[in-house]
Amino acid sequence: MVLSRFEVVARRRPVDLVAPGPGAPYVAPYVAASGTGDLALSSGRDRLVARYDGAAAWLEVTTGGRTTRHRSRRFASTDGPVEEVGLALTGTHLTVLTRGPGAWTARGRYDLRGRIDTHAEDWLAGLVADAPREGRFGQLGLRDVRVVDGAPDGRVVLSATSAGPGFFDTAHTSLWELEPESLALTHLSDVYFRRPDKPGVYGDHATHVLRDGDRWLVATSTWGDFEKKRRPVAVTLASTTADLLHGVHVLDTEPLHLPTDGLGSVGVWDPHLARTEDGWLVGFVSATRYFRFHPALATGPTLDALTLRASGSGTQTEGTTLARLGGAWRVLASDAEAKRFPVLDLDLRETGVLDAPYPTNIPWPTLVPVGDSWLWITFNGRPYGGPLPGYGTHGDLVFLRPSAASTV
């Protein structure tokens, strides 16, 4: 078949510490507040405070009648007066940030594990903010972009991972509408998850959303409390008739059992579903250790009767994506070691490569048909928020369009 070489035409980075829309009542531990002075979140006798004295910012945490102070030796001090102070609760992590001059910068962070169960729904129900502006936590960057298959009226809707101020357990799933000509993005909704094996609400992400008849299927990766020794990553599946294109949602999930026979798998993630005339295809990633991983493909008449069809190669290859190219199903992937986008058949044998620049990190090959052409939406690894958050605040959305034709 023939596809064009793709070239980068634009980048977008919607950053919102406080997401547009309603605040309390809060249904998930992804909450933010901003103002020019001290800020607080509280539930019952628990109180989480960001303080700023004109020269430095720090955190104070009160639980069980005990208050502790958490001030970073390296990052608390600002270069002068700031325009805005921010407080973010993302999963179990509490972060104080400042903005201006320049972008939001994390000044201090504290992990609340062992002090508060922030995932507990009764604790969340009592959560209130004392701040000039408060609401759901938005995002510092976007990654793991997929097309929401079956969006109504020809709309281009994307699921994405909204990056938090830290590693994967500070992120969550969000849905966005894209205008394919102007590349304008509109934040539609945030989606959180209950697990079948433990109580609470989690910000799981690396998600695929699919319209299947009168319901949405939502397959996601359990990164929301990842600990490689205690909580390996798995894939869950939710089914709902709720309007996922608006508002805030907490979805009940069940395990999506992905077959890994003979793979020596320690975890699976990046699900992508497709219903075909013969049943289901499910692309995913299987890891032999953290972090060494490769694509895999399962098939079955139903999603609870899958068998392993093929396992691919690579040691840092993910973003497994099913696509119809030239009238045939293909599996696309992103190979970070070779910095390329292989095109595979359903036995995961390489049939070609997508011709495009390779951004930083492991950008996914998400193709959107636009008329007789294609729009490619991916992401990079550019961090945000200063040095304190470390890995996980990426990235920019990167948009590519075809140039001259080349054979794939």
C-alpha positions as CSV (number, residue, x, y, z in Angstrom):
1,M,0.0,0.0,0.0
2,V,1.0,3.6,-0.3
3,L,1.1,6.2,2.5
4,S,2.8,9.5,2.6
5,R,5.8,10.5,4.6
6,F,4.5,12.4,7.6
7,E,5.9,15.7,8.8
8,V,5.3,17.5,12.0
9,V,2.9,20.4,11.5
10,A,2.1,21.5,15.0
11,R,2.5,21.0,18.7
12,R,0.0,21.6,21.5
13,R,0.3,21.5,25.3
14,P,-2.8,22.3,27.2
15,V,-1.7,22.9,30.8
16,D,-4.4,23.4,33.5
17,L,-3.6,22.9,37.1
18,V,-7.3,23.4,37.9
19,A,-9.5,21.8,35.2
20,P,-12.5,23.8,33.8
21,G,-15.8,22.7,35.3
22,P,-17.3,22.0,38.7
23,G,-15.3,21.3,41.8
24,A,-16.7,19.6,44.9
25,P,-18.1,17.0,45.5
26,Y,-14.9,15.2,44.6
27,V,-15.1,11.6,43.4
28,A,-11.4,10.9,42.9
29,P,-8.1,12.0,44.5
30,Y,-7.3,14.4,41.6
31,V,-8.0,17.8,43.0
32,A,-6.3,21.2,42.7
33,A,-6.5,24.7,44.1
34,S,-4.9,28.0,43.3
35,G,-4.6,31.5,44.7
36,T,-2.0,34.1,45.8
37,G,-1.5,32.9,49.4
38,D,-2.1,29.8,51.6
39,L,-4.3,27.1,50.2
40,A,-6.0,24.1,52.0
41,L,-7.8,20.8,51.3
42,S,-9.5,19.1,54.2
43,S,-11.7,16.1,54.9
44,G,-12.8,15.5,58.4
45,R,-9.9,16.2,60.7
46,D,-7.3,15.8,57.9
47,R,-5.9,19.0,56.6
48,L,-3.5,19.5,53.7
49,V,-2.0,23.0,53.4
50,A,0.2,24.8,50.9
51,R,2.0,27.8,52.4
52,Y,3.9,30.6,50.7
53,D,5.7,33.4,52.5
54,G,6.9,35.5,49.6
55,A,10.2,33.7,49.2
56,A,9.5,30.0,49.5
57,A,6.6,27.5,49.4
58,W,6.1,24.3,51.4
59,L,3.5,21.8,52.7
60,E,1.9,21.1,56.0
61,V,-0.1,17.9,56.6
62,T,-2.4,17.3,59.6
63,T,-3.7,13.8,60.3
64,G,-4.6,12.1,63.6
65,G,-4.0,15.4,65.5
66,R,-0.4,15.5,64.3
67,T,1.0,18.2,61.9
68,T,4.1,17.7,59.9
69,R,6.0,20.3,57.8
70,H,7.5,19.4,54.5
71,R,9.9,21.9,52.9
72,S,12.3,21.0,50.1
73,R,15.8,22.1,50.7
74,R,16.5,22.4,47.0
75,F,13.3,23.6,45.4
76,A,11.2,25.5,48.0
77,S,12.7,28.9,47.3
78,T,11.4,31.1,44.5
79,D,13.4,33.7,42.5
80,G,11.1,36.4,43.8
81,P,7.4,37.1,44.2
82,V,5.1,34.8,42.2
83,E,1.8,35.4,40.5
84,E,0.0,32.3,41.8
85,V,0.4,29.4,44.2
86,G,-1.0,26.0,43.5
87,L,-1.9,22.9,45.5
88,A,-2.4,19.6,43.8
89,L,-3.6,16.2,45.2
90,T,-2.9,13.5,42.5
91,G,-3.4,10.0,43.8
92,T,-1.5,9.8,47.0
93,H,0.9,12.7,46.2
94,L,0.5,16.3,47.5
95,T,2.4,19.0,45.6
96,V,2.8,22.7,46.1
97,L,3.6,24.7,43.0
98,T,4.2,28.3,42.0
99,R,3.6,30.1,38.7
100,G,5.1,33.3,37.4
101,P,7.3,34.6,36.1
102,G,7.3,31.5,33.9
103,A,5.4,28.2,34.0
104,W,4.1,26.2,37.0
105,T,7.0,24.9,39.0
106,A,6.8,22.2,41.7
107,R,8.3,23.5,45.0
108,G,7.5,20.6,47.3
109,R,5.9,17.2,47.3
110,Y,4.8,14.7,49.9
111,D,3.5,11.1,49.6
112,L,0.4,10.7,51.8
113,R,0.6,6.9,51.9
114,G,0.6,5.7,55.4
115,R,-1.1,8.9,56.6
116,I,-4.4,9.0,54.5
117,D,-6.1,6.6,52.2
118,T,-6.8,9.2,49.5
119,H,-8.5,6.6,47.3
120,A,-11.3,5.9,49.9
121,E,-14.7,7.2,48.7
122,D,-15.9,8.2,52.2
123,W,-12.7,10.4,52.6
124,L,-13.3,11.9,49.1
125,A,-16.9,12.6,49.9
126,G,-15.9,14.9,52.7
127,L,-13.1,16.7,50.8
128,V,-13.4,20.5,50.5
129,A,-11.0,23.2,49.4
130,D,-10.3,26.6,51.0
131,A,-8.9,28.5,48.1
132,P,-10.0,31.3,45.6
133,R,-10.1,28.7,42.8
134,E,-10.6,25.0,43.2
135,G,-11.7,22.0,41.2
136,R,-10.5,18.8,39.6
137,F,-6.8,18.5,38.8
138,G,-6.3,19.1,35.1
139,Q,-3.0,18.2,33.4
140,L,0.6,19.2,33.0
141,G,0.9,17.3,29.7
142,L,-0.8,14.7,27.6
143,R,0.4,11.4,26.4
144,D,-0.9,7.9,25.4
145,V,-3.2,9.3,22.9
146,R,-5.8,7.1,21.2
147,V,-8.8,7.8,19.0
148,V,-12.2,7.1,20.7
149,D,-13.7,4.7,18.2
150,G,-17.3,5.3,17.3
151,A,-17.7,8.9,18.6
152,P,-21.0,10.3,17.3
153,D,-21.6,12.7,14.4
154,G,-18.1,12.2,12.9
155,R,-16.4,13.9,15.8
156,V,-12.8,13.3,16.4
157,V,-12.5,12.4,20.1
158,L,-9.3,11.4,21.8
159,S,-8.5,9.6,25.0
160,A,-5.3,10.7,26.7
161,T,-3.3,10.3,29.9
162,S,-3.4,13.6,31.8
163,A,0.1,13.8,33.3
164,G,0.5,14.8,36.9
165,P,3.4,16.2,38.8
166,G,5.3,13.0,39.0
167,F,5.4,9.3,38.1
168,F,2.6,7.3,36.5
169,D,0.5,7.2,39.8
170,T,-0.1,10.9,39.5
171,A,-1.8,10.7,36.2
172,H,-5.4,9.9,35.1
173,T,-7.6,9.4,32.0
174,S,-9.2,12.3,30.1
175,L,-11.2,12.7,26.9
176,W,-10.7,15.5,24.4
177,E,-12.3,16.7,21.2
178,L,-10.1,17.6,18.3
179,E,-10.9,19.9,15.4
180,P,-8.8,18.3,12.7
181,E,-8.2,21.4,10.6
182,S,-7.3,24.0,13.3
183,L,-6.0,21.3,15.7
184,A,-7.9,23.0,18.5
185,L,-8.5,20.8,21.6
186,T,-11.4,20.9,24.0
187,H,-11.3,19.0,27.3
188,L,-14.6,17.0,27.4
189,S,-14.4,14.8,30.5
190,D,-12.3,13.0,33.1
191,V,-12.7,9.2,33.8
192,Y,-11.6,7.4,36.9
193,F,-12.0,3.7,37.9
194,R,-13.0,1.3,40.6
195,R,-11.1,-1.9,40.8
196,P,-12.6,-5.4,41.2
197,D,-9.9,-6.5,43.7
198,K,-9.7,-3.5,46.1
199,P,-11.8,-0.6,47.3
200,G,-11.3,3.0,46.2
201,V,-11.1,5.2,43.1
202,Y,-8.0,5.2,40.9
203,G,-6.6,7.3,38.1
204,D,-5.8,4.4,35.8
205,H,-4.7,5.4,32.3
206,A,-3.2,4.3,28.9
207,T,-6.8,3.8,27.9
208,H,-8.9,2.9,24.8
209,V,-12.5,3.9,24.5
210,L,-14.8,2.1,22.0
211,R,-18.4,2.5,21.1
212,D,-20.0,-0.9,20.9
213,G,-23.8,-0.8,20.2
214,D,-25.5,1.3,22.9
215,R,-22.6,1.2,25.3
216,W,-19.0,2.4,25.7
217,L,-16.3,-0.1,26.4
218,V,-13.3,1.3,28.3
219,A,-10.1,-0.7,28.5
220,T,-7.4,0.7,30.7
221,S,-4.1,0.0,32.3
222,T,-3.8,-0.1,36.1
223,W,-1.0,2.4,36.4
224,G,-2.9,4.4,39.1
225,D,-1.1,2.7,42.0
226,F,1.8,1.0,40.2
227,E,4.5,-0.6,42.4
228,K,6.5,-3.1,40.3
229,K,6.9,-5.6,43.1
230,R,3.5,-5.4,44.8
231,R,1.1,-4.0,42.1
232,P,2.1,-5.2,38.6
233,V,0.2,-3.5,35.8
234,A,-2.9,-5.3,34.4
235,V,-5.7,-4.3,32.1
236,T,-9.3,-3.8,33.2
237,L,-12.5,-3.3,31.2
238,A,-15.6,-1.2,31.9
239,S,-18.9,-1.1,30.1
240,T,-21.2,1.9,30.5
241,T,-24.1,3.7,28.8
242,A,-23.1,7.0,30.5
243,D,-22.3,10.0,28.4
244,L,-18.5,9.8,28.6
245,L,-18.1,12.9,26.4
246,H,-19.2,15.2,29.2
247,G,-18.4,15.6,32.9
248,V,-16.8,13.3,35.4
249,H,-17.2,9.6,35.6
250,V,-16.2,6.8,38.0
251,L,-16.5,3.4,36.2
252,D,-16.7,0.0,37.7
253,T,-14.3,-2.5,36.0
254,E,-13.6,-6.2,35.7
255,P,-10.3,-7.8,34.7
256,L,-9.7,-8.1,31.0
257,H,-7.8,-11.4,31.0
258,L,-5.2,-11.1,28.3
259,P,-3.5,-14.4,27.4
260,T,0.3,-14.4,27.9
261,D,0.9,-18.2,27.6
262,G,4.7,-18.8,27.3
263,L,5.6,-15.1,27.4
264,G,7.0,-15.0,30.9
265,S,4.9,-11.9,31.4
266,V,5.1,-9.8,34.6
267,G,2.6,-7.2,33.4
268,V,0.4,-6.1,30.5
269,W,-0.7,-2.6,29.4
270,D,-1.7,-0.4,26.4
271,P,-4.9,-2.2,25.4
272,H,-6.5,-1.5,22.0
273,L,-9.7,-3.2,21.0
274,A,-11.3,-3.8,17.6
275,R,-14.5,-5.8,16.7
276,T,-14.2,-7.6,13.4
277,E,-16.5,-9.8,11.4
278,D,-14.7,-12.8,13.0
279,G,-14.8,-11.5,16.6
280,W,-12.4,-9.4,18.6
281,L,-8.8,-8.3,18.2
282,V,-7.0,-7.0,21.2
283,G,-3.5,-5.5,20.9
284,F,-1.5,-5.0,24.1
285,V,2.0,-4.9,25.5
286,S,3.5,-7.7,27.6
287,A,6.5,-7.1,29.8
288,T,9.0,-9.8,30.7
289,R,10.3,-7.4,33.4
290,Y,10.0,-3.7,34.3
291,F,10.8,-2.2,31.9
292,R,11.4,-4.6,29.0
293,F,8.3,-5.0,26.8
294,H,7.0,-6.0,23.4
295,P,3.7,-6.0,21.5
296,A,1.2,-9.0,21.6
297,L,-2.1,-9.7,19.9
298,A,-5.1,-11.7,21.2
299,T,-8.2,-12.8,19.4
300,G,-11.5,-14.4,20.4
301,P,-15.2,-14.5,19.7
302,T,-15.8,-12.5,22.9
303,L,-13.6,-10.4,25.2
304,D,-13.8,-13.1,27.9
305,A,-12.6,-15.9,25.6
306,L,-9.4,-14.5,24.2
307,T,-6.4,-16.6,23.1
308,L,-2.9,-15.4,22.2
309,R,-2.5,-15.2,18.4
310,A,1.0,-13.7,18.2
311,S,3.8,-12.1,20.2
312,G,6.1,-9.5,18.7
313,S,9.7,-8.6,19.1
314,G,11.4,-5.6,20.7
315,T,12.5,-4.7,24.2
316,Q,11.0,-1.2,24.4
317,T,8.1,-1.5,21.9
318,E,4.7,-0.4,23.0
319,G,1.7,1.7,21.9
320,T,0.2,-1.4,20.2
321,T,-2.5,0.0,17.9
322,L,-4.9,-1.7,15.5
323,A,-5.6,0.0,12.2
324,R,-7.3,-0.7,8.9
325,L,-4.7,0.1,6.2
326,G,-5.4,-0.7,2.6
327,G,-8.5,-2.7,3.5
328,A,-6.6,-5.0,5.9
329,W,-6.0,-5.1,9.6
330,R,-2.6,-4.1,10.7
331,V,-0.8,-3.6,14.0
332,L,1.2,-0.5,14.5
333,A,3.7,0.0,17.2
334,S,6.5,2.3,18.5
335,D,10.0,0.9,18.8
336,A,12.0,3.2,21.1
337,E,15.3,1.4,20.6
338,A,15.2,1.6,16.8
339,K,13.3,4.9,16.9
340,R,10.8,3.8,14.3
341,F,7.1,2.8,13.8
342,P,6.8,-0.7,12.5
343,V,3.7,-1.9,10.6
344,L,2.9,-5.5,11.4
345,D,0.4,-8.1,10.1
346,L,-1.9,-10.0,12.5
347,D,0.9,-12.6,13.1
348,L,3.1,-9.6,14.2
349,R,5.4,-10.0,11.2
350,E,6.8,-6.7,9.9
351,T,5.3,-5.6,6.6
352,G,6.7,-2.1,6.5
353,V,7.3,1.0,8.6
354,L,5.5,4.3,9.0
355,D,7.7,7.1,7.6
356,A,7.9,9.9,10.1
357,P,10.2,11.7,12.5
358,Y,10.4,9.9,15.9
359,P,9.8,12.3,18.9
360,T,11.3,11.7,22.3
361,N,10.0,9.0,24.7
362,I,7.9,6.2,23.1
363,P,5.4,8.1,21.0
364,W,2.3,6.1,19.8
365,P,1.3,5.7,16.2
366,T,-2.3,7.1,16.3
367,L,-3.7,7.7,12.8
368,V,-7.0,9.5,12.2
369,P,-8.6,9.4,8.7
370,V,-9.5,12.9,7.6
371,G,-11.2,12.9,4.2
372,D,-8.9,11.1,1.8
373,S,-5.9,11.7,3.9
374,W,-4.5,11.1,7.4
375,L,-3.8,13.0,10.6
376,W,-1.2,11.5,12.9
377,I,-1.5,12.4,16.6
378,T,1.3,11.4,19.0
379,F,3.3,12.9,21.9
380,N,6.8,13.4,23.1
381,G,8.7,13.2,26.4
382,R,9.2,16.9,27.1
383,P,8.8,17.4,30.9
384,Y,7.0,20.2,32.7
385,G,7.0,21.6,36.2
386,G,10.7,21.9,37.0
387,P,13.2,19.3,38.2
388,L,11.3,18.1,41.3
389,P,8.5,16.0,39.7
390,G,11.0,13.8,37.7
391,Y,9.8,11.5,35.0
392,G,6.1,11.4,34.2
393,T,5.1,15.0,33.4
394,H,5.4,14.5,29.6
395,G,4.4,15.6,27.0
396,D,3.5,17.8,24.1
397,L,0.9,16.5,21.6
398,V,2.6,16.3,18.3
399,F,0.6,16.5,15.0
400,L,1.8,15.2,11.7
401,R,0.3,15.4,8.2
402,P,1.4,13.7,5.0
403,S,3.9,15.1,2.6
404,A,5.1,13.3,-0.6
405,A,4.0,9.7,-1.0
406,S,6.1,6.8,-0.2
407,T,5.5,3.1,-0.2
408,V,4.8,1.2,3.1
